[in-house]
């Protein structure tokens, strides 16, 4: 599931980068999303290359993903 969701978030980031161009990194939430996507891919890569259990690192990144949901609630008053 981690790979699937990170794939969706990666596609979302890529589409936004294509749409906004250099202005993508002007918004703090886009930077935050981009860091989460890169961090998740880094944890997946490290686990694959070194054949290690990356559960602790994955848990930390998952907590940041919750912040994405909270951001949606903050931005859309009707979801509250």
C-alpha positions as CSV (number, residue, x, y, z in Angstrom):
1,X,0.0,0.0,0.0
2,X,2.9,2.3,0.8
3,X,4.2,2.0,-2.8
4,X,0.7,2.6,-4.3
5,X,0.0,5.7,-2.2
6,X,3.4,7.1,-2.7
7,X,3.0,6.5,-6.5
8,X,-0.2,8.6,-6.4
9,X,1.5,11.4,-4.4
10,X,4.5,11.3,-6.8
11,X,2.2,11.6,-9.8
12,X,0.3,14.5,-8.1
13,X,3.6,16.3,-7.4
14,X,4.8,15.8,-11.0
15,X,1.5,17.1,-12.5
16,X,1.6,20.1,-10.2
17,X,5.2,20.8,-11.1
18,X,4.3,20.7,-14.8
19,X,1.3,23.0,-14.3
20,X,3.0,25.6,-12.0
21,X,6.5,25.4,-13.4
22,X,9.0,27.3,-11.2
23,X,6.2,28.6,-9.1
24,X,5.5,25.2,-7.7
25,X,8.2,25.7,-5.0
26,X,6.8,29.1,-4.0
27,X,4.0,27.6,-1.9
28,X,5.1,26.0,1.4
29,X,2.5,23.2,1.2
30,X,3.9,22.1,-2.1
31,X,7.4,22.0,-0.7
32,X,6.1,20.0,2.3
33,X,4.4,17.5,0.0
34,X,7.5,17.2,-2.2
35,X,9.7,16.5,0.9
36,X,7.3,13.8,2.0
37,X,7.3,12.2,-1.4
38,X,11.1,12.3,-1.6
39,X,11.5,11.0,2.0
40,X,9.2,8.1,1.4
41,X,11.0,7.1,-1.8
42,X,14.3,7.4,0.1
43,X,13.1,5.1,2.9
44,X,11.8,2.6,0.3
45,X,15.1,2.7,-1.6
46,X,17.2,2.3,1.6
47,X,15.0,-0.7,2.6
48,X,15.4,-2.3,-0.8
49,X,19.2,-1.7,-1.2
50,X,20.2,-2.6,2.3
51,X,17.5,-5.2,2.9
52,X,16.6,-3.6,6.2
53,X,13.4,-3.1,8.1
54,X,12.4,0.5,7.6
55,X,9.3,0.4,9.9
56,X,10.5,3.2,12.2
57,X,11.3,5.5,9.4
58,X,8.1,4.8,7.6
59,X,6.1,5.6,10.8
60,X,7.7,9.0,11.0
61,X,6.8,9.8,7.4
62,X,3.2,8.5,7.8
63,X,2.8,11.0,10.6
64,X,3.6,13.8,8.2
65,X,1.1,12.4,5.7
66,X,-1.6,13.0,8.3
67,X,-0.6,16.7,8.2
68,X,-1.7,16.6,4.5
69,X,-5.2,15.6,5.6
70,X,-5.3,18.3,8.2
71,X,-4.2,20.8,5.5
72,X,-7.3,19.8,3.5
73,X,-9.5,20.3,6.5
74,X,-8.0,23.7,7.1
75,X,-8.3,24.8,3.5
76,X,-11.9,23.6,2.9
77,X,-14.2,24.9,5.6
78,X,-17.1,22.8,4.4
79,X,-15.2,19.6,5.3
80,X,-15.1,20.6,8.9
